[in-house]
Amino acid sequence: MKYIILVPDGVADEPLEVLGGKTPLEAAHTPFMDALAAGGLSGMVRIIPPGMAPGSDVGNMSVMGYDATKGFSGRAPLEAANLGIILENNELAFRCNLVTIYDEAMIDYSAGHISIEDAAEIMQTISAQLSDDKVKFYTGKSYRHIAVVKTDDPAAFIHTRCTPPHDIMGRKVAPYLPQGPGADFLAGYARKAAGILKDHPVNKRRVQAGHESANSVWFWGQGGKPALETFAQRYGLTGSIISAVDLVNGIGRLVGLDIINVPGATGYYDTNYRGKADYGLASLATKDLVYIHVEATDEAGHNGDVKAKVEAVESFDRHIVGPVLDYVRSCKDARVLVTPDHPTPIAKRTHTSVPVPCVIYGKGIEHNGLDSYNEVSAARAGVIFDSGVTMVRRLLKA
């Protein structure tokens, strides 16, 4: 049996007046996801465990079939793993966003979705000037980077309260700055970084070109070395993962999935949708499972961009779900699961914890009477899976 897990990140949403009271999933033309629902098992799944923040870290772990209440230490260590950073027991990884702050407000959590090239040049300068025996800075992709803190008291930094920058778009940052044991330490490095970024050549070029300036860094998502059993140990299967996001690939590395790099996969609206499908399906010649993640739907939600989210949903359906559906039908010994890792409602511009629609289709999967894939249709079946682990076990059940 071959298994395909498709994750349109943050695609679940709420009814919008501009869409006539429909969600982006309802408004979008999605014939292939609807076909999955018409022939498969559809309903709602409670992806985010009770009491946990609805991040893509917890969400993607859940969709991979892992209980995030066990072995999860924080978001940043997962991203660090994809950069090849091996944390020691006295080290913690922090996510280090390049952000845009003006008039003491969070203008953009991604510094205008800064390019990989511009970000790398900036982070090279920050690392050269700020890395020392206590903190080391590592370059990730676009606005997403890592800072590793070495400390004799990791527990203190674990309890420092840090807020994701995408949760405070347009708000004054003062109430959301790090608070607690490590706050002053982190604030010192943030001030130094702001001084470097103020006159950085990359930012001067960006401003001249009409782009946002990456004028600050933002620390959050900290954690120590995670402990997760491999996917092969847990489920007895081999697999691969396709994503343009270090966080998702980092989880994959930690659980022993092969990372497939797809040319043109950007983690944004212009990603190579069809390439992800083609590379993913090709990997099934030697693997049991492939996990294909698309970030564009989530970014549109954070940006509050209705048009972009509908277009991203339709691109995902046409260029990824379509070819996958053809494969499953022709293979006749395969199954596919479609589910987001959490909602990212346009109106809220951040993640929420409510259940999301899912569908499993393929060999041996019974149809339960739904005919379309969206929040409203799935709600008619109710919550059919109480966790991501339960959902994945159903997908893999013989």
Steps between C-alpha positions, in 0.01 A plus 500: 500500500616855418398798715487871416438772758415844355512801732370839380632690801241715678242455224204469739326833554177675599210639291587835341256769395712582196448139384125510554522329836718218371845392615790510250472119471129527418553785254791338317453266204629168637374211283775262605464542877125476451553172314697368796212591731247343262681166515667505839469548873450867592445695818673713757821423688622658822862560397619723785510322839306676779710759681766529228557805280379453140839528332616330183746308718231329708269479198743330263620259769137404551439453127810278486343282767687620809354609831648846555436473875786246503854575379428853375730766644428805285483624142853629450677167575302340217619765254853476639501128421441574132801734501716220639528662843547239772404650835694418816326457834599854603374661179162628387397603150291811439326596181652830384267679256609792288209740550392855422419725797405866454358740759543219754246283314541163324453597135610172343598170665695404187670830405298510180567131434863583461680295236729212592794691352437829684438316827818294467707816451344660807538192719863463396563847642302432818681173558841655441436791736280349770584130533706436811551236770138544618302533175555377146289611205422267208356584158175334400275605211334834430393651832539177703831458686640341815689623806652242737550610861752323722408524869562332836128537575296385199184485710511877546490568127235234442270701727566831328171604338546571129223588255494395132530819291226391259259515795547876550489651153415870522527512879743685722778255588572614858247270672628202299874533550662202680407487866647292779842362596677543163327818386784745569754268339297471177417873499870584503569301184185636332619858564843423357343339195275801442806724503666284234187479285423872505769585243557160343563521123230242429240709680607814318450317170165363612365839604615656172317222314181560701530188720472467877818539701610201710575734787462270802534142619236324707570205731233234568417128486786389726571146608765242575599179327186306397456125546289328234493140383546450126209452264632153418505409869154643558318381187736256329512703178757688294419848375597838362395857563464799268477851642664839451482565875790410731262423785315229307819354354657507845223281641553269203873471566445429868263213423718356223312609186706584192492868402422566134600842369280614213629774266283809524343407835496837675260471794295784352235569236740436212602151613538215253178312573524252211865430576407399855243254367735357236795456736275359771336240278838400354630436852239228549699276266730431795308625805176406671381853577547861395398810698443807280464834678395832342550827689331746263152459650633582847692805381187635333314460828769688694499773236122532513494453123171340394576494127842341554356234730229398254757487220739295715220253581420462131867456406541237770193314375588518130875441507540270801172330588414439134816303412486317833138396439600365157781303663280351772236397247751340266708337773196345672719416799537848645336747736512877534425724797430873467495718811638834619710518816278775651273781378645842409189716464527807279313713755733404786827479300631238742450134591205360694441164668158395373459167314577499127356308203675182389441231240651154448455335162623181337510124530281366778369842609124520535295798380299672772263708289668841455549648155736795545813592695456806719425601857121511462470164328739327741313640799194296394695186587628654823835422662586154376859506629586627847869550412748496217636170631155338471462639147839372382438160652178478298689598186755225560256237630502184288 
